[in-house]
């Protein structure tokens, strides 16, 4: 489109200009924030450093899943994200950058998929760009997780492209490809597997032949890869990724509050536009569109909701439904334009809703971006740790201790996942508790570095501690994680060796 045609379009459709401008602003905010954050040399989020340790485990030729120990306990996630980050780390070296590049690339691919979704339904670039901008605007609602070195962005990417293949593919190969992508998503984050049900149901309704090959590939690939991984890891893969997770509590009583407060209210105006195709009597878009997007939305909503009410679930688990809302809103705007050109009043109202929604989603990037003071405080903290003679256990962000030249130790969240689960395997829980107790009793650690005053995971030890306070940082507002839980290092030493770890902690994350 040349400049003259662009100006003519702007004069004829100022509403489109406003929607495009707001969408581009949200996309630009996201891109700039991710660019600034990607080279930050410390944790953006309190579990990010432990994911770097997972990459170290792979690059050192060690199995990712095995008996838990004080040196390393894997998180409860499957291995795909770690493998992807490890492949980049082979070139760039193990560190935060390799993991964040995977998440940034996944986020870019997700936004491209959202654009393609709406475009393939017959919409123009305005509707497609609006949907993409809407997802970019969800960045704060995800807890600033789009570019963090965690599994979430990758799992959303694989799920959405699988959904795209189901909707727009016409061959048996596309159905099998969708199944393969879902299995990859499942081996990135387990809840992704639930999307197979609505997608498979849709295929069964519209084309039984493709549905047959979809389910066949899904079952064969899912079982085959899971058995292979469990065999290679001598049963420990299944223990961490299924049995431990299955042994955690689910707060069913919080489900309605999550749906209302974290999904319906933030997207009320966009959801109003997304519902338009279901309120109109006209045939909307391509065949079976209503059925498909209803099933897709339900599937993504279930994935997000269950993740949120699972023990330890944070708002990052809502990213799948953020992507779903973006897609169906773009489709809703297209449907509204197609069937209300003769009714400008309704169309103006719909544009008003979207404009207000996009304006409400404009966010201040400063809370997400580490400052120079954060960097200076981080380097000063590393120097403090280097000056400690002996072994140091940093309970919740142990990779920082490794950066200071100390040994790596297991992340306390991974330990907690094992200890609080009702599942056990080959005495894993008792062996892990014994190892921690022996380390504490033998004065293995010269210092333990904790988060804030949070030492609830071992209350029986607290009475023997001498807390050093928060003298590590000269400023109260520096070196906090920019995503996830707000945690910062404190220190403790021990008065005597008469201490034992509580082996049955019940507190949630």
C-alpha positions in Angstrom: 0.0 0.0 0.0 1.5 3.4 -1.1 1.4 6.5 1.0 -1.5 8.0 -0.9 -3.7 5.0 -0.4 -2.8 4.8 3.2 -3.8 8.5 3.7 -7.1 7.9 1.9 -7.8 4.9 4.1 -7.0 7.1 7.2 -9.5 9.8 6.1 -12.2 7.3 5.3 -11.8 5.1 8.4 -10.4 7.1 11.3 -11.6 4.3 13.7 -9.2 1.9 12.1 -6.3 4.4 12.5 -7.1 4.6 16.2 -7.3 0.9 16.7 -4.1 0.3 14.7 -2.3 3.0 16.6 -3.2 1.6 20.0 -2.3 -1.9 18.9 1.1 -0.8 17.6 1.8 1.1 20.8 1.2 -2.1 22.9 3.4 -4.2 20.6 6.1 -1.6 20.7 6.0 -1.4 24.5 6.4 -5.2 24.7 9.2 -5.4 22.2 11.2 -2.6 23.8 10.7 -4.1 27.3 11.9 -7.5 26.2 14.9 -6.0 24.4 16.0 -4.1 27.5 15.4 -7.1 29.9 17.0 -9.9 27.9 20.6 -9.1 28.8 20.0 -8.5 32.6 22.7 -10.6 34.3 20.6 -11.7 37.3 17.3 -13.4 37.9 14.2 -11.7 36.4 12.1 -14.2 38.3 12.8 -16.2 41.4 12.9 -19.6 39.7 14.7 -18.5 36.5 18.2 -19.2 37.8 17.3 -22.7 38.7 16.2 -23.3 35.1 19.7 -22.2 34.1 21.0 -24.9 36.5 18.8 -27.4 34.5 20.6 -26.4 31.3 23.9 -26.9 33.1 22.7 -30.4 34.1 22.1 -31.3 30.4 25.3 -29.8 29.1 27.3 -31.7 31.7 25.9 -34.9 30.3 23.8 -35.7 33.3 20.3 -37.0 33.4 17.7 -34.4 34.0 15.5 -36.6 36.2 17.0 -38.7 38.9 17.0 -39.2 42.7 16.5 -35.9 44.4 19.6 -34.6 46.3 20.7 -31.4 48.0 22.8 -30.7 44.9 20.0 -30.9 42.4 16.3 -31.6 42.3 14.5 -31.1 38.9 11.4 -29.0 38.7 8.1 -30.7 37.9 8.2 -29.7 34.2 8.9 -31.9 31.2 12.2 -31.4 29.3 11.5 -29.6 26.0 12.1 -26.1 27.2 15.4 -27.2 28.8 16.5 -29.0 25.7 15.7 -25.9 23.5 17.6 -23.6 25.9 20.5 -26.1 26.0 20.8 -26.2 22.2 21.2 -22.4 22.2 23.6 -22.6 25.2 25.9 -24.8 23.2 26.6 -21.7 21.1 26.1 -18.9 23.5 27.1 -20.7 26.7 24.9 -21.5 29.7 23.2 -18.5 31.2 20.1 -16.5 31.3 20.4 -15.3 27.7 19.9 -18.7 26.2 16.7 -19.3 28.1 15.2 -15.9 27.5 15.9 -16.1 23.8 13.7 -19.3 23.7 10.9 -17.4 25.4 11.2 -14.3 23.3 11.2 -16.4 20.1 8.2 -18.3 21.4 6.3 -15.1 22.2 7.1 -13.7 18.7 5.8 -16.9 17.1 2.7 -16.8 19.3 1.9 -13.2 18.1 2.5 -14.2 14.5 0.1 -17.1 15.0 -2.6 -14.8 16.5 -2.2 -12.5 13.4 -2.4 -15.5 11.0 -5.4 -16.9 12.9 -7.5 -13.8 12.3 -6.2 -13.2 8.8 -7.0 -16.7 7.7 -10.6 -16.3 8.8 -11.0 -13.7 6.1 -10.3 -10.6 8.2 -8.1 -7.7 7.2 -4.9 -6.5 8.6 -6.6 -4.1 11.0 -8.4 -6.9 12.9 -5.4 -9.1 12.8 -3.1 -6.4 14.2 -5.6 -5.5 16.8 -5.7 -9.1 18.1 -1.9 -9.2 18.2 -1.8 -5.9 20.1 -4.3 -7.2 22.5 -2.1 -10.1 23.4 0.9 -7.8 23.7 -1.1 -5.7 26.2 -1.6 -8.8 28.4 2.1 -8.8 29.3 1.5 -7.2 32.8 -1.5 -9.6 33.3 0.9 -12.5 32.9 3.2 -11.2 35.6 5.7 -10.1 32.9 6.4 -13.7 32.0 6.5 -13.5 28.2 10.3 -13.3 28.1 11.3 -15.0 31.3 13.4 -18.2 31.1 10.5 -20.4 32.0 8.3 -22.9 30.1 5.2 -20.8 29.7 5.8 -18.9 26.5 7.0 -22.0 24.7 4.0 -24.1 25.8 1.5 -21.4 24.6 3.3 -21.2 21.3 3.1 -24.9 20.6 -0.5 -25.1 21.7 -1.6 -22.2 19.5 0.1 -23.4 16.3 -1.4 -26.9 16.9 -4.8 -25.2 17.1 -4.1 -23.3 13.9 -3.2 -26.5 12.1 -6.5 -28.1 13.2 -8.6 -25.2 12.1 -7.0 -24.4 8.7 -5.4 -27.7 7.7 -7.1 -29.8 5.2 -4.9 -32.9 5.0 -4.2 -35.9 7.1 -0.6 -34.6 7.5 -1.9 -31.3 9.1 -3.9 -33.3 11.6 -0.9 -35.5 12.5 1.3 -32.3 12.6 -1.2 -30.8 15.1 -1.0 -33.9 17.2 2.8 -33.8 17.2 2.8 -30.1 18.2 0.4 -30.9 21.1 2.8 -33.6 22.3 5.7 -31.2 22.1 3.5 -28.7 24.1 2.7 -31.5 26.6 6.5 -32.2 27.0 6.9 -28.5 27.7 4.1 -28.1 30.2 1.8 -30.9 31.2 -1.5 -29.0 31.2 -1.1 -28.5 27.4 -2.3 -32.0 26.9 -5.9 -30.9 27.8 -6.2 -29.0 24.5 -6.3 -32.3 22.6 -9.9 -32.9 23.8 -11.6 -29.8 22.3 -9.4 -29.9 19.2 -10.0 -33.6 18.7 -13.8 -33.1 19.3 -13.9 -30.4 16.6 -12.1 -32.6 14.1 -14.5 -35.5 14.9 -17.4 -33.3 14.2 -16.2 -31.8 10.9 -14.0 -34.6 9.4 -13.8 -38.0 10.9 -10.9 -39.1 8.7 -8.6 -36.3 9.9 -9.8 -36.9 13.5 -8.8 -40.6 13.3 -5.3 -39.7 12.2 -5.1 -36.9 14.8 -6.0 -39.2 17.7 -3.8 -42.0 16.4 -0.8 -39.8 16.2 -1.5 -38.1 19.5 -1.8 -41.5 21.3 1.2 -43.1 19.6 3.5 -40.1 20.1 2.3 -39.3 23.6 2.7 -42.9 24.8 5.9 -43.5 22.9 7.8 -40.4 24.0 6.6 -40.7 27.6 7.6 -44.4 27.9 11.0 -43.6 26.3 11.7 -40.7 28.6 10.7 -42.8 31.7 12.8 -45.7 30.6 15.9 -43.5 30.0 15.4 -41.9 33.4 14.6 -45.2 35.2 11.1 -44.1 36.3 12.1 -40.7 37.6 10.6 -38.7 34.7 7.1 -40.0 35.4 7.7 -39.4 39.1 8.5 -35.7 38.9 6.2 -34.7 36.0 3.1 -36.8 36.9 3.2 -38.3 40.3 4.6 -35.4 42.2 2.2 -33.0 40.4 -0.7 -35.3 41.0 0.0 -35.3 44.7 -0.4 -31.6 45.1 -3.6 -29.9 46.3 -6.1 -28.1 44.1 -8.0 -25.1 45.5 -11.4 -25.8 43.8 -13.0 -23.1 45.9 -10.9 -20.4 44.3 -12.0 -21.3 40.7 -14.9 -18.9 40.4 -12.9 -16.0 42.0 -10.1 -16.6 39.5 -12.5 -16.6 36.5 -14.2 -13.5 37.6 -11.3 -11.4 38.9 -8.5 -12.4 36.5 -10.3 -13.3 33.2 -13.8 -11.8 32.9 -13.2 -8.4 34.5 -9.9 -7.5 32.8 -11.3 -8.5 29.4 -14.9 -7.6 29.8 -15.0 -5.2 26.8 -13.0 -7.5 24.5 -15.2 -10.5 25.5 -18.2 -8.4 24.6 -16.8 -8.1 21.0 -15.8 -11.7 21.0 -19.4 -12.8 21.8 -20.8 -10.9 18.8 -20.7 -13.8 16.3 -22.7 -15.9 18.8 -25.3 -13.2 19.2 -25.8 -12.6 15.5 -28.1 -14.7 13.4 -26.0 -14.3 10.3 -23.5 -16.9 9.2 -20.2 -15.7 10.4 -16.9 -16.3 8.7 -16.0 -19.7 7.4 -17.8 -23.0 8.1 -17.9 -24.3 11.6 -16.2 -21.2 13.0 -18.7 -20.8 15.9 -18.1 -24.4 17.0 -14.3 -24.2 16.7 -13.8 -21.0 18.6 -16.2 -22.0 21.4 -14.2 -25.3 21.9 -10.9 -23.6 21.6 -11.8 -21.0 24.2 -13.2 -23.6 26.6 -10.0 -25.7 26.3 -7.7 -22.8 26.9 -9.9 -21.6 29.8 -9.7 -25.0 31.5 -5.9 -25.1 31.1 -5.5 -21.6 32.5 -8.0 -22.1 35.3 -6.7 -25.5 36.5 -3.1 -24.1 36.5 -4.1 -21.1 38.5 -5.9 -23.1 41.3 -3.1 -25.8 41.5 -0.8 -25.5 44.4 1.7 -22.8 43.7 -0.1 -21.5 40.5 0.9 -17.9 39.6 -0.8 -15.6 37.1 1.7 -16.7 34.4 -0.5 -19.8 33.9 -3.2 -17.5 32.5 -1.2 -16.9 29.3 -3.1 -19.5 27.2 -6.4 -17.8 27.8 -4.8 -14.5 27.0 -3.9 -15.8 23.6 -7.4 -17.3 23.2 -9.1 -14.0 24.1 -6.9 -12.2 21.5 -7.8 -14.6 18.7 -11.6 -14.7 19.3 -11.7 -10.9 19.8 -10.1 -10.4 16.4 -12.5 -12.8 14.9 -15.4 -11.0 16.6 -14.3 -7.6 15.2 -14.2 -9.1 11.7 -17.7 -10.6 12.1 -19.0 -7.3 13.4 -17.6 -5.4 10.4 -18.8 -7.9 7.9 -22.4 -7.8 9.1 -22.9 -4.3 10.3 -21.6 -2.1 7.5 -25.2 -1.0 7.0 -25.6 -0.2 10.7 -22.9 2.3 11.6 -24.2 2.9 15.1 -23.5 -0.7 16.2 -20.1 -0.6 14.5 -19.2 2.6 16.3 -20.2 1.1 19.6 -18.0 -2.0 18.9 -15.0 0.1 18.0 -15.6 2.2 21.1 -15.5 -1.0 23.3 -12.2 -2.1 21.7 -10.6 1.3 21.9 -11.4 1.6 25.6 -10.1 -2.0 26.1 -6.8 -1.3 24.4 -6.4 2.0 26.3 -7.0 0.2 29.6 -4.2 -2.2 28.6 -1.5 0.4 28.1 1.0 -0.2 30.8 4.1 1.5 32.3 7.2 -0.6 31.4 9.3 0.8 34.3 8.2 -1.8 36.9 9.3 -4.6 34.6 12.7 -3.2 33.7 15.7 -3.7 36.1 17.6 -0.5 36.8 21.3 0.3 36.9 20.9 0.3 40.7 19.6 -3.3 40.5 22.7 -4.3 38.5 25.1 -2.6 40.9 23.3 -4.2 43.9 23.5 -7.6 42.3 27.3 -7.3 41.7 27.8 -6.1 45.2 25.8 -9.1 46.5 28.0 -11.5 44.5 31.0 -9.9 46.1 29.6 -10.4 49.5 29.0 -14.1 48.8 32.5 -14.5 47.4 33.9 -13.2 50.7 32.2 -15.9 52.7 34.6 -18.8 53.5 32.9 -22.1 53.0 29.8 -23.5 51.4 26.7 -21.3 50.9 23.2 -22.4 50.3 21.0 -19.9 48.6 17.6 -21.5 49.1 15.5 -20.0 46.4 17.8 -18.5 43.8 20.8 -20.7 44.0 22.2 -19.9 40.6 23.3 -16.6 42.0 25.5 -18.5 44.4 27.1 -20.3 41.5 27.8 -17.0 39.8 29.7 -16.1 43.0 32.0 -19.1 42.6 30.2 -21.4 45.0 28.6 -24.8 44.5 25.2 -25.2 43.0 22.5 -26.5 45.3 18.9 -27.5 44.8 16.2 -24.9 44.5 13.9 -24.9 47.6 10.8 -24.8 45.4 11.9 -28.1 43.8 12.5 -29.6 47.2 9.2 -28.4 48.4 7.4 -29.9 45.4 8.8 -33.3 46.4 8.2 -33.0 50.1 4.7 -31.6 50.0 3.4 -34.1 47.4 1.6 -37.2 48.7 3.5 -39.3 46.1 6.8 -41.0 46.8 9.2 -43.1 44.7 12.0 -45.3 46.0 12.0 -43.4 49.3 12.8 -40.1 47.6 11.2 -38.0 50.3 12.9 -39.7 53.3 16.3 -39.8 51.5 16.1 -36.1 50.6 15.1 -35.1 54.2 18.0 -37.2 55.6 20.5 -35.5 53.3 19.3 -32.1 54.3 19.4 -33.0 58.0 22.9 -34.4 57.7 24.1 -31.2 55.9 22.7 -29.0 58.7 23.9 -31.2 61.5 27.5 -31.3 60.1 27.7 -27.6 59.7 28.2 -28.0 55.9 27.0 -24.5 55.2 28.9 -21.5 56.4 25.8 -19.4 55.6 22.3 -19.9 54.4 20.8 -17.2 52.3 17.0 -17.0 52.4 14.2 -15.0 50.9 13.1 -12.2 53.2 12.3 -13.7 56.6 10.6 -16.7 54.9 12.0 -19.8 56.5 8.7 -21.7 57.0 10.0 -24.7 55.1 12.0 -25.8 58.1 10.3 -24.3 61.2 12.0 -26.7 63.5 15.3 -25.1 62.7 14.4 -21.5 63.2 15.1 -21.4 66.9 18.7 -22.3 66.3 19.2 -19.4 63.8 20.9 -16.1 64.1 19.4 -13.8 61.5 21.7 -11.2 60.0 18.9 -9.1 58.7 18.9 -7.3 55.4 22.3 -5.5 55.5 23.2 -7.0 52.1 21.5 -4.0 50.4 21.9 -0.4 51.1 18.6 0.5 49.4 15.2 -1.0 50.1 14.0 -0.9 46.5 16.8 -2.6 44.6 17.4 -6.2 43.4 13.9 -7.5 43.6 12.7 -9.9 40.9 10.8 -8.1 38.2 8.4 -11.1 37.7 6.8 -13.6 40.0 7.1 -13.6 43.8 8.7 -10.5 45.4 11.7 -12.1 47.1 15.2 -10.9 48.1 18.2 -12.5 49.8 18.7 -12.4 53.6 21.1 -14.3 55.6 21.3 -16.7 58.6 23.9 -18.6 60.6 23.4 -21.2 63.3 24.0 -21.1 67.0 24.5 -24.9 67.4 24.2 -28.1 65.6 21.0 -29.2 67.5 18.7 -28.9 64.6 16.7 -31.0 62.2 14.7 -30.2 59.1 10.9 -30.5 59.2 10.2 -33.3 56.8 6.4 -32.6 56.4 6.0 -29.0 55.3 2.4 -28.2 54.3 2.6 -24.5 53.4 1.8 -23.4 49.9 4.1 -21.5 47.6 
